[in-house]
Amino acid sequence: MKEEKIPPFSKKKSAFSEVTSLIKDFFTFTSSTIGIDIGEGYIKIVQFQKTRKGYTINDYRIRAIPFKVKDNQREKEKFIKEFIAEFISQSRIKTSLGRIAIRGSGIFIFSLLMPLLPEKDLRGAIGIELKKRLPYQIDFANVHFDYIITERLVGETSQVFVTCIAVDNKVLDKYLGFLKGFGLRPEVINADADALGSLVEFIGEGQYVGVLDMGARDSCLNFYKKGTLQFAREIPIGGEHITEGILKAIASLGGNPSFEDAENFKRHCGIPMREEAYIDFYTDFGALKGNQITTAVRPSLERLITEVSRTVNFYIRAYKLEQLDILYITGGASRTRNIDKILSTNLKNLPIKRIDKLEPLKVVKSWFVTDVFRHELGIEEAVSHLAVAFGLCLHKGGKINIIPPREKMEQKALFLMFLTRTVFPFILFLTLGFYAFFYGKYLLYKIIIARLQGQAQKIAPITKEIESYLSVKKIYEERESLLKKAIGEQPLWWGILKELSNITPKEIVLYSLEIKPTSYSTKTLTITGEAIAKVTNLDLVIAEFTLNLNGSPFFRKANLVSTERDVSSSLPRAKFKITCELVY
């Protein structure tokens, strides 16, 4: 494979840069994250940006690990670091947040049935159970684990299903150092099985879902309930086993074919179906019949199908399900032509789909920037490889985050140190600035007040004369008002009201009294009320009230202006209006 020129290894970011990125991501509505998934055959890395409207993929890279470095651990690690350094240096949006998926030796996923206990006691009980299940050569004191409750069984004996991920601290430290080596702040470290749950939850098709992640040397069969990992099993059959079978078939033609030749054949021709048994498939070493290829890969396929069927049946029985809603296949080996059809044919009554053919990926395509993704075909081919990396960057990257507490404490301590060294002096500077500003205002106002006091002393005699004039004027106006009241005619209000209460019949209710002047010395009183009579005539009652007004020394010229009978009332009722002049 032709090697590309790699830029120099990126320098490690300073603590200040890490904290600055942390604050920026905390106080802004967008954050950028790099997700890394290192498999046996490919390195996958994506850069997601979370916005108010969703997620945007800014960049992604997939690179096959050359065959010549696969078996050389030192050269392999060097190749991986150079590739990731190249991606980070060329990415357009800089970020210090890194997420990585872990797999392989030192990582253990258990599905446990535990009694329902308080959180602290449950963690201790899980620890005891892990000691029984972990390999004897692993010291439990050097193991970090976390768990999530996936289902509660309420009955006579309350129990819970728990998914637990345990990692050897040496492996965890290796991945932490790996991220920090690129200047990335570890945000999420998770097993690929749990990370895929975020993608399953995003797809949102079916409640109980299985995902077969077909890797190079092994496959992982994971089961989820609404995106939460319930059960995971590793199947020791991967894409390289199929490639080895194809290599044997090609070698039967003669020559010396390489593993890469078989891999290219698998990628382009795949596995023939039954109807393709007698079709010729051409290689650089000759033509192969379809049944020759099928015969060569049959042992690996039969073992894979058997293990998948057994695992699915076990999961259905253990969790008491009727059936699995859907089984997705993903991973680099899932790109093999016809692999989905072969699984569907042998695993009957189980709907199987490739993740790169799902409807939600139309949403994913809309994220892509045109100058980054020029061909939709390219991303559809890449999605099978990028499924775990996508799951890492979506939401929280899974339900479990196995970053150790000490690392979280270090990040918090780094943040507090930054606040102490940077924010406190900044606040002190602002405080001194405000003090200087207000002290300057104080001096300015003090000068203005002194000037105003001097001017007030100059006009003090004039001010006293004005105050004396205003007080005399006020006294004069008060006496003038009293004199006018004494000279003019005023009604005896208390007498008028008392008189009305005496002359008003009990059948009459007064609503309002309105006084209006009709001339300089005459005022008219308008009386509005209602007459209610049980036996007597309404007109007689109103007439009696009118006569009483005319006979009173307080009123004269009482006239009935209008009456209005209430026809809908069960009792005789009538509203009236009477006007009269007031006598002073």
C-alpha positions as CSV (number, residue, x, y, z in Angstrom):
1,M,0.0,0.0,0.0
2,K,1.3,3.4,-0.9
3,E,2.1,5.5,2.1
4,E,1.1,9.2,2.3
5,K,3.3,11.9,3.6
6,I,2.5,12.5,7.3
7,P,2.8,16.0,8.8
8,P,4.8,16.3,12.0
9,F,3.3,15.0,15.2
10,S,1.1,17.7,16.8
11,K,2.3,19.3,20.0
12,K,0.6,18.6,23.3
13,K,-1.8,21.4,24.3
14,S,-1.1,23.3,27.4
15,A,-3.4,23.1,30.5
16,F,-4.5,26.7,29.7
17,S,-5.7,25.6,26.2
18,E,-7.6,22.6,27.7
19,V,-9.4,24.7,30.3
20,T,-10.1,27.5,27.7
21,S,-11.8,24.9,25.5
22,L,-13.7,23.6,28.5
23,I,-15.1,27.0,29.3
24,K,-15.8,27.7,25.6
25,D,-17.8,24.5,25.3
26,F,-19.6,25.2,28.6
27,F,-20.7,28.7,27.8
28,T,-21.5,28.3,24.1
29,F,-24.4,26.5,22.4
30,T,-22.1,24.6,20.1
31,S,-19.3,22.1,21.0
32,S,-17.0,20.1,18.8
33,T,-16.0,16.5,19.6
34,I,-13.6,14.1,18.0
35,G,-14.6,10.4,18.1
36,I,-11.9,7.7,17.6
37,D,-12.5,4.0,16.9
38,I,-9.4,1.9,16.4
39,G,-10.2,-1.6,15.0
40,E,-8.1,-4.5,13.9
41,G,-8.2,-3.5,10.3
42,Y,-9.2,0.1,10.1
43,I,-8.8,3.4,12.0
44,K,-11.9,5.5,12.1
45,I,-12.1,9.1,13.3
46,V,-14.9,11.7,13.0
47,Q,-15.4,15.2,14.1
48,F,-18.9,16.1,15.2
49,Q,-20.2,19.5,16.1
50,K,-23.3,19.8,18.3
51,T,-25.5,22.8,17.5
52,R,-28.9,24.0,18.6
53,K,-30.4,22.2,15.6
54,G,-28.6,18.9,16.0
55,Y,-25.3,17.5,14.9
56,T,-23.0,18.4,12.1
57,I,-20.2,16.2,10.8
58,N,-17.3,18.5,10.0
59,D,-14.8,15.9,8.9
60,Y,-14.2,12.1,8.9
61,R,-11.4,9.8,7.9
62,I,-11.1,6.0,7.5
63,R,-7.7,4.4,6.9
64,A,-6.9,0.7,6.5
65,I,-4.0,-0.5,8.6
66,P,-1.4,-1.9,6.2
67,F,-0.9,-5.6,6.3
68,K,2.9,-5.1,6.8
69,V,2.3,-3.4,10.2
70,K,-0.6,-5.4,11.5
71,D,1.5,-7.9,13.3
72,N,4.2,-5.4,14.4
73,Q,2.7,-3.7,17.5
74,R,5.3,-0.9,17.6
75,E,4.9,0.0,13.9
76,K,1.1,-0.3,14.2
77,E,0.9,2.1,17.1
78,K,3.2,4.5,15.2
79,F,1.0,4.4,12.1
80,I,-2.1,5.0,14.2
81,K,-0.6,8.0,16.0
82,E,0.6,9.6,12.8
83,F,-2.7,9.2,11.1
84,I,-4.7,10.7,14.1
85,A,-2.1,13.5,14.3
86,E,-2.6,14.3,10.6
87,F,-6.4,14.4,11.1
88,I,-6.2,16.8,14.1
89,S,-3.7,19.1,12.4
90,Q,-5.9,19.3,9.3
91,S,-9.3,19.6,11.0
92,R,-10.9,22.9,10.4
93,I,-12.6,23.3,13.8
94,K,-10.2,22.9,16.7
95,T,-11.4,21.1,19.8
96,S,-9.8,19.6,22.9
97,L,-12.7,17.1,23.6
98,G,-11.9,13.5,22.7
99,R,-13.9,10.3,22.8
100,I,-12.6,6.9,22.2
101,A,-14.0,3.3,22.0
102,I,-12.1,0.5,23.6
103,R,-12.1,-3.2,22.8
104,G,-10.0,-6.3,23.1
105,S,-8.2,-7.8,26.1
106,G,-8.6,-6.1,29.4
107,I,-12.2,-5.1,28.7
108,F,-15.1,-7.2,30.0
109,I,-18.9,-6.7,29.6
110,F,-21.2,-8.7,31.9
111,S,-25.0,-8.9,32.1
112,L,-25.9,-9.7,35.7
113,L,-29.1,-10.5,37.6
114,M,-28.8,-8.8,41.0
115,P,-31.1,-8.3,43.9
116,L,-32.7,-4.9,44.2
117,L,-30.5,-2.9,46.6
118,P,-29.6,0.7,47.4
119,E,-27.1,2.2,45.0
120,K,-24.1,1.9,47.4
121,D,-24.9,-1.7,48.4
122,L,-25.6,-2.7,44.8
123,R,-22.2,-1.5,43.7
124,G,-20.6,-3.6,46.4
125,A,-22.6,-6.6,45.4
126,I,-21.6,-6.2,41.7
127,G,-18.0,-5.9,42.8
128,I,-18.3,-9.3,44.6
129,E,-19.9,-10.8,41.5
130,L,-17.1,-9.5,39.3
131,K,-14.4,-11.1,41.5
132,K,-16.0,-14.4,40.7
133,R,-16.3,-13.8,36.9
134,L,-13.1,-12.0,36.0
135,P,-10.0,-14.1,34.9
136,Y,-8.0,-15.2,37.9
137,Q,-4.8,-13.5,36.6
138,I,-6.5,-10.1,36.9
139,D,-6.2,-8.3,40.2
140,F,-9.6,-6.9,41.0
141,A,-8.0,-4.0,42.9
142,N,-6.6,-2.8,39.6
143,V,-10.0,-2.9,37.8
144,H,-12.3,0.0,37.3
145,F,-16.0,-0.8,36.5
146,D,-19.3,1.0,36.1
147,Y,-22.8,-0.3,35.5
148,I,-26.3,0.6,34.5
149,I,-29.6,-0.9,35.5
150,T,-31.3,-2.1,32.3
151,E,-34.5,-3.7,33.7
152,R,-36.3,-4.2,37.0
153,L,-38.2,-7.4,37.8
154,V,-40.8,-6.7,40.5
155,G,-42.3,-9.7,42.2
156,E,-41.8,-11.9,45.2
157,T,-38.1,-11.4,44.9
158,S,-37.3,-8.0,43.5
159,Q,-34.3,-8.2,41.1
160,V,-32.7,-6.1,38.5
161,F,-30.8,-6.8,35.3
162,V,-27.5,-4.9,35.3
163,T,-25.0,-4.3,32.4
164,C,-21.5,-3.9,33.8
165,I,-18.3,-2.8,32.0
166,A,-15.0,-3.6,33.7
167,V,-11.6,-2.4,32.5
168,D,-8.1,-3.1,33.7
169,N,-6.6,0.1,34.9
170,K,-3.5,-0.5,32.8
171,V,-5.7,-0.5,29.7
172,L,-7.6,2.5,30.9
173,D,-4.4,4.4,31.6
174,K,-3.2,3.5,28.1
175,Y,-6.2,5.0,26.4
176,L,-6.1,8.1,28.7
177,G,-2.5,8.7,27.8
178,F,-3.3,8.1,24.1
179,L,-5.9,10.9,24.1
180,K,-3.8,13.3,26.1
181,G,-0.8,12.6,23.8
182,F,-2.8,14.5,21.1
183,G,-3.7,17.3,23.4
184,L,-7.3,16.0,23.7
185,R,-9.2,16.1,27.0
186,P,-10.8,12.7,27.6
187,E,-14.5,13.3,27.6
188,V,-15.9,9.8,27.0
189,I,-14.1,6.4,27.1
190,N,-16.6,3.6,26.4
191,A,-16.8,0.1,25.1
192,D,-17.9,-0.1,21.5
193,A,-21.0,-2.2,22.4
194,D,-22.4,0.6,24.7
195,A,-21.4,3.3,22.2
196,L,-23.4,1.6,19.5
197,G,-26.5,2.0,21.8
198,S,-26.4,5.8,21.1
199,L,-26.7,5.2,17.4
200,V,-29.5,2.6,18.0
201,E,-31.3,5.2,20.1
202,F,-30.9,7.8,17.4
203,I,-32.2,5.5,14.7
204,G,-35.2,4.7,17.0
205,E,-36.6,1.7,15.1
206,G,-37.9,-1.1,17.4
207,Q,-37.8,-1.5,21.2
208,Y,-35.6,-4.6,21.4
209,V,-32.8,-4.4,18.8
210,G,-29.8,-6.4,18.1
211,V,-26.6,-5.2,16.4
212,L,-24.0,-7.5,14.9
213,D,-20.8,-5.5,14.6
214,M,-18.6,-7.5,12.2
215,G,-15.0,-6.7,12.7
216,A,-11.8,-8.1,11.2
217,R,-11.0,-10.9,13.6
218,D,-14.2,-11.2,15.6
219,S,-17.8,-10.0,15.7
220,C,-19.8,-8.5,18.6
221,L,-23.4,-9.3,19.0
222,N,-25.1,-6.7,21.2
223,F,-28.8,-6.4,22.3
224,Y,-30.5,-3.2,23.3
225,K,-33.7,-2.1,24.9
226,K,-34.5,1.5,23.7
227,G,-30.8,2.1,23.2
228,T,-29.7,0.7,26.5
229,L,-27.2,-2.2,26.3
230,Q,-28.7,-5.4,27.9
231,F,-26.5,-8.2,26.7
232,A,-23.3,-8.5,24.6
233,R,-21.4,-11.5,23.3
234,E,-18.2,-11.7,21.3
235,I,-18.2,-14.2,18.5
236,P,-14.7,-15.3,17.3
237,I,-15.6,-15.0,13.6
238,G,-14.7,-11.9,11.6
239,G,-14.1,-10.7,8.1
240,E,-10.6,-12.1,8.0
241,H,-11.9,-15.6,8.5
242,I,-14.0,-15.2,5.3
243,T,-11.0,-13.7,3.6
244,E,-8.8,-16.7,4.5
245,G,-11.4,-19.1,3.0
246,I,-11.4,-17.0,-0.2
247,L,-7.6,-17.1,-0.2
248,K,-7.6,-20.9,-0.1
249,A,-10.0,-21.0,-3.1
250,I,-7.8,-18.6,-5.1
251,A,-4.7,-20.5,-4.1
252,S,-6.2,-23.7,-5.6
253,L,-5.9,-22.0,-9.0
254,G,-2.1,-21.9,-8.7
255,G,0.3,-19.1,-8.1
256,N,1.0,-17.3,-4.9
257,P,-2.0,-15.0,-4.0
258,S,-1.6,-12.6,-1.1
259,F,-4.0,-11.9,1.7
260,E,-4.6,-8.5,0.2
261,D,-5.6,-10.1,-3.1
262,A,-8.3,-12.2,-1.3
263,E,-9.4,-9.1,0.6
264,N,-9.9,-7.2,-2.7
265,F,-11.8,-10.1,-4.2
266,K,-14.1,-10.3,-1.1
267,R,-14.7,-6.5,-1.2
268,H,-15.7,-6.5,-4.9
269,C,-17.3,-9.9,-5.5
270,G,-18.4,-10.9,-2.0
271,I,-20.0,-14.3,-1.3
272,P,-22.0,-15.9,-4.2
273,M,-25.6,-16.8,-3.6
274,R,-27.1,-20.2,-4.6
275,E,-28.2,-18.9,-8.0
276,E,-24.6,-17.8,-8.7
277,A,-23.1,-21.2,-8.0
278,Y,-22.0,-21.8,-11.7
279,I,-21.1,-18.2,-12.5
280,D,-17.4,-17.5,-13.2
281,F,-15.7,-15.0,-10.9
282,Y,-12.4,-13.8,-12.3
283,T,-9.2,-13.2,-10.4
284,D,-5.6,-12.4,-11.4
285,F,-4.9,-16.1,-11.1
286,G,-7.9,-17.4,-13.1
287,A,-11.7,-17.9,-12.8
288,L,-13.5,-19.4,-9.8
289,K,-17.0,-20.9,-9.9
290,G,-19.4,-19.5,-7.3
291,N,-19.8,-22.9,-5.6
292,Q,-16.0,-23.1,-5.1
293,I,-16.0,-19.8,-3.2
294,T,-19.1,-20.8,-1.2
295,T,-17.5,-24.1,-0.3
296,A,-14.3,-22.3,0.9
297,V,-16.1,-19.9,3.2
298,R,-18.9,-22.3,4.3
299,P,-17.2,-23.3,7.6
300,S,-16.8,-19.7,8.8
301,L,-20.3,-18.7,7.7
302,E,-22.0,-21.8,9.3
303,R,-20.2,-21.1,12.6
304,L,-21.1,-17.4,12.5
305,I,-24.8,-18.2,11.7
306,T,-24.9,-20.9,14.5
307,E,-23.4,-18.6,17.1
308,V,-25.7,-15.7,16.1
309,S,-28.8,-18.0,16.2
310,R,-27.8,-19.4,19.6
311,T,-27.1,-16.0,21.1
312,V,-30.4,-14.5,19.8
313,N,-32.4,-17.4,21.2
314,F,-30.6,-17.2,24.6
315,Y,-31.3,-13.4,24.8
316,I,-35.0,-14.0,24.0
317,R,-35.3,-16.7,26.6
318,A,-33.4,-14.8,29.3
319,Y,-35.3,-11.6,28.9
320,K,-38.6,-13.4,28.2
321,L,-39.3,-11.8,24.8
322,E,-41.5,-13.0,22.0
323,Q,-39.0,-12.1,19.4
324,L,-36.3,-9.6,18.4
325,D,-37.7,-6.5,16.6
326,I,-34.7,-6.2,14.2
327,L,-31.1,-7.1,13.8
328,Y,-28.7,-4.6,12.3
329,I,-25.4,-5.5,10.9
330,T,-22.5,-3.1,10.8
331,G,-18.7,-3.1,10.8
332,G,-16.2,-3.3,8.0
333,A,-17.0,-7.0,7.3
334,S,-20.7,-6.2,6.9
335,R,-19.8,-4.5,3.6
336,T,-19.2,-8.0,2.1
337,R,-21.6,-8.5,-0.8
338,N,-24.6,-10.8,0.0
339,I,-23.7,-11.2,3.7
340,D,-27.0,-9.7,4.7
341,K,-28.9,-12.0,2.3
342,I,-27.1,-15.0,3.6
343,L,-27.9,-14.1,7.2
344,S,-31.6,-13.4,6.4
345,T,-31.9,-16.8,4.5
346,N,-30.5,-18.8,7.5
347,L,-32.0,-16.7,10.3
348,K,-35.6,-16.9,9.4
349,N,-38.3,-14.7,11.1
350,L,-35.6,-12.2,12.0
351,P,-35.6,-8.9,10.0
352,I,-32.0,-8.0,9.2
353,K,-30.8,-4.6,7.9
354,R,-27.6,-2.9,7.2
355,I,-27.1,0.3,9.1
356,D,-26.0,2.1,5.9
357,K,-29.4,1.5,4.3
358,L,-31.6,2.9,7.1
359,E,-33.9,5.9,6.6
360,P,-32.4,8.0,9.4
361,L,-29.1,8.2,7.5
362,K,-30.9,10.7,5.2
363,V,-30.7,13.1,8.1
364,V,-27.0,12.2,8.5
365,K,-26.4,13.0,4.8
366,S,-27.9,16.5,5.3
367,W,-25.2,17.1,7.9
368,F,-22.4,16.8,5.4
369,V,-20.5,19.7,4.1
370,T,-20.3,19.6,0.3
371,D,-16.6,20.3,0.1
372,V,-15.9,17.4,2.5
373,F,-18.3,14.8,1.2
374,R,-18.4,15.0,-2.6
375,H,-20.1,11.6,-3.2
376,E,-23.0,10.1,-1.3
377,L,-21.7,6.7,-2.3
378,G,-18.5,7.3,-0.4
379,I,-20.3,8.0,2.9
380,E,-22.7,5.1,2.5
381,E,-19.7,2.8,2.1
382,A,-18.1,4.5,5.2
383,V,-21.1,4.3,7.5
384,S,-20.5,0.6,8.2
385,H,-17.0,1.5,9.5
386,L,-18.1,4.7,11.3
387,A,-21.0,3.2,13.3
388,V,-19.1,3.0,16.6
389,A,-17.5,6.5,16.0
390,F,-21.0,7.9,15.3
391,G,-22.3,6.4,18.5
392,L,-19.5,7.8,20.5
393,C,-20.2,11.4,19.3
394,L,-24.0,11.2,19.6
395,H,-25.5,12.4,22.9
396,K,-23.3,11.2,25.8
397,G,-21.6,8.5,23.8
398,G,-23.5,5.7,25.6
399,K,-25.0,5.0,28.9
400,I,-21.7,4.3,30.7
401,N,-18.6,6.4,30.8
402,I,-15.6,4.6,32.3
403,I,-13.3,7.5,32.7
404,P,-11.9,6.9,36.2
405,P,-12.9,9.2,39.1
406,R,-9.3,10.4,39.5
407,E,-9.3,11.7,35.9
408,K,-12.5,13.6,36.5
409,M,-11.1,15.0,39.7
410,E,-8.0,16.1,37.9
411,Q,-10.1,17.9,35.3
412,K,-12.1,19.6,38.0
413,A,-9.0,20.6,39.9
414,L,-7.5,22.0,36.7
415,F,-10.7,24.0,36.2
416,L,-10.6,25.4,39.7
417,M,-6.9,26.3,39.4
418,F,-7.7,28.2,36.3
419,L,-10.5,30.0,38.0
420,T,-8.2,30.9,40.9
421,R,-5.3,32.1,38.7
422,T,-7.3,33.8,36.0
423,V,-10.9,34.6,37.1
424,F,-10.0,36.0,40.5
425,P,-7.5,38.5,39.2
426,F,-10.0,39.4,36.5
427,I,-12.7,40.0,39.1
428,L,-10.3,42.0,41.3
429,F,-9.4,44.2,38.3
430,L,-13.1,44.8,37.5
431,T,-13.7,45.7,41.2
432,L,-10.8,48.2,41.2
433,G,-12.1,49.6,38.0
434,F,-15.6,50.1,39.3
435,Y,-14.2,51.6,42.5
436,A,-12.1,54.1,40.5
437,F,-15.1,55.0,38.3
438,F,-17.4,55.6,41.2
439,Y,-14.8,57.5,43.2
440,G,-14.2,59.8,40.2
441,K,-18.0,60.4,40.1
442,Y,-18.0,61.1,43.8
443,L,-15.3,63.8,43.4
444,L,-17.2,65.3,40.4
445,Y,-20.5,65.5,42.3
446,K,-18.7,66.9,45.3
447,I,-17.4,69.8,43.2
448,I,-20.9,70.4,41.7
449,I,-22.5,70.5,45.1
450,A,-20.0,73.0,46.4
451,R,-20.7,75.3,43.4
452,L,-24.5,75.0,43.9
453,Q,-24.2,75.8,47.6
454,G,-22.3,79.0,46.8
455,Q,-24.9,80.0,44.3
456,A,-27.7,79.2,46.8
457,Q,-26.1,81.5,49.4
458,K,-26.0,84.4,46.8
459,I,-29.8,84.1,46.1
460,A,-30.8,83.4,49.7
461,P,-32.3,87.0,50.3
462,I,-34.4,86.8,47.1
463,T,-35.5,83.3,48.0
464,K,-36.7,84.5,51.4
465,E,-38.8,87.3,49.8
466,I,-40.4,84.8,47.4
467,E,-41.2,82.4,50.2
468,S,-42.8,85.3,52.2
469,Y,-44.8,86.4,49.2
470,L,-46.1,82.8,48.6
471,S,-47.1,82.4,52.2
472,V,-49.1,85.7,52.2
473,K,-50.7,84.7,48.9
474,K,-51.8,81.4,50.2
475,I,-53.3,82.9,53.3
476,Y,-55.2,85.5,51.1
477,E,-56.6,82.7,48.9
478,E,-57.8,80.7,51.8
479,R,-59.6,83.7,53.4
480,E,-61.1,84.6,50.0
481,S,-62.5,81.1,49.6
482,L,-64.0,81.1,53.1
483,L,-65.6,84.5,52.4
484,K,-67.3,83.2,49.2
485,K,-68.7,80.2,51.0
486,A,-70.1,82.4,53.7
487,I,-71.8,84.8,51.3
488,G,-73.3,82.1,48.9
489,E,-76.3,79.9,49.5
490,Q,-75.5,76.3,50.5
491,P,-78.0,73.4,50.8
492,L,-78.5,71.7,54.2
493,W,-77.2,68.3,53.1
494,W,-77.7,66.6,56.3
495,G,-81.3,67.9,56.5
496,I,-82.0,66.9,52.9
497,L,-80.9,63.3,53.4
498,K,-82.8,63.0,56.7
499,E,-85.9,64.4,55.0
500,L,-85.7,61.9,52.2
501,S,-85.5,59.0,54.6
502,N,-88.6,60.3,56.4
503,I,-90.9,61.0,53.4
504,T,-89.9,58.0,51.2
505,P,-92.5,55.1,51.4
506,K,-91.3,51.7,52.3
507,E,-92.3,50.4,48.9
508,I,-89.7,52.6,47.2
509,V,-86.0,52.0,46.8
510,L,-83.8,54.9,45.8
511,Y,-81.0,54.2,43.4
512,S,-79.3,57.6,42.7
513,L,-79.5,61.3,43.6
514,E,-78.1,63.7,41.0
515,I,-77.8,67.5,41.5
516,K,-77.4,69.9,38.6
517,P,-77.5,73.7,38.6
518,T,-80.3,75.1,36.4
519,S,-79.5,78.8,37.1
520,Y,-77.2,80.9,39.3
521,S,-79.3,80.3,42.4
522,T,-81.3,77.2,41.6
523,K,-80.3,73.5,41.6
524,T,-82.3,70.6,40.4
525,L,-82.3,67.2,42.1
526,T,-83.0,64.1,40.0
527,I,-84.1,61.1,41.9
528,T,-84.0,57.6,40.3
529,G,-85.5,54.6,42.0
530,E,-87.8,51.6,41.9
531,A,-91.3,51.0,43.4
532,I,-92.2,47.4,44.5
533,A,-95.8,46.9,45.6
534,K,-97.4,43.7,46.7
535,V,-100.9,44.9,47.0
536,T,-101.2,48.6,46.5
537,N,-101.0,50.2,43.1
538,L,-97.6,51.2,41.8
539,D,-98.9,54.5,40.5
540,L,-100.4,55.4,43.9
541,V,-97.1,54.7,45.6
542,I,-95.1,56.9,43.2
543,A,-97.7,59.6,43.4
544,E,-97.6,59.5,47.2
545,F,-93.8,59.9,47.0
546,T,-94.2,62.9,44.6
547,L,-96.7,64.6,46.9
548,N,-94.4,64.0,49.9
549,L,-91.6,65.8,48.0
550,N,-93.9,68.8,47.2
551,G,-95.0,69.0,50.8
552,S,-91.5,69.0,52.2
553,P,-89.8,72.3,53.1
554,F,-86.6,71.1,51.4
555,F,-88.1,70.5,47.9
556,R,-90.5,72.1,45.5
557,K,-91.8,71.6,42.0
558,A,-91.6,67.8,42.2
559,N,-92.5,66.2,38.8
560,L,-92.7,62.6,37.6
561,V,-90.5,62.4,34.5
562,S,-90.8,58.7,33.6
563,T,-91.9,55.3,34.8
564,E,-91.0,51.8,33.4
565,R,-92.8,48.7,34.5
566,D,-91.0,45.3,34.8
567,V,-93.2,42.9,33.0
568,S,-91.0,39.8,33.6
569,S,-91.1,40.2,37.4
570,S,-93.4,38.1,39.5
571,L,-94.1,41.1,41.7
572,P,-95.4,44.5,40.5
573,R,-92.3,46.6,39.9
574,A,-91.6,49.9,38.2
575,K,-88.6,52.1,37.8
576,F,-89.2,55.9,37.9
577,K,-87.4,59.2,37.6
578,I,-88.5,62.3,39.5
579,T,-87.1,65.9,39.3
580,C,-87.5,68.6,41.9
581,E,-85.8,71.9,42.9
582,L,-83.9,72.2,46.1
583,V,-84.9,74.9,48.7
584,Y,-82.1,76.6,50.5
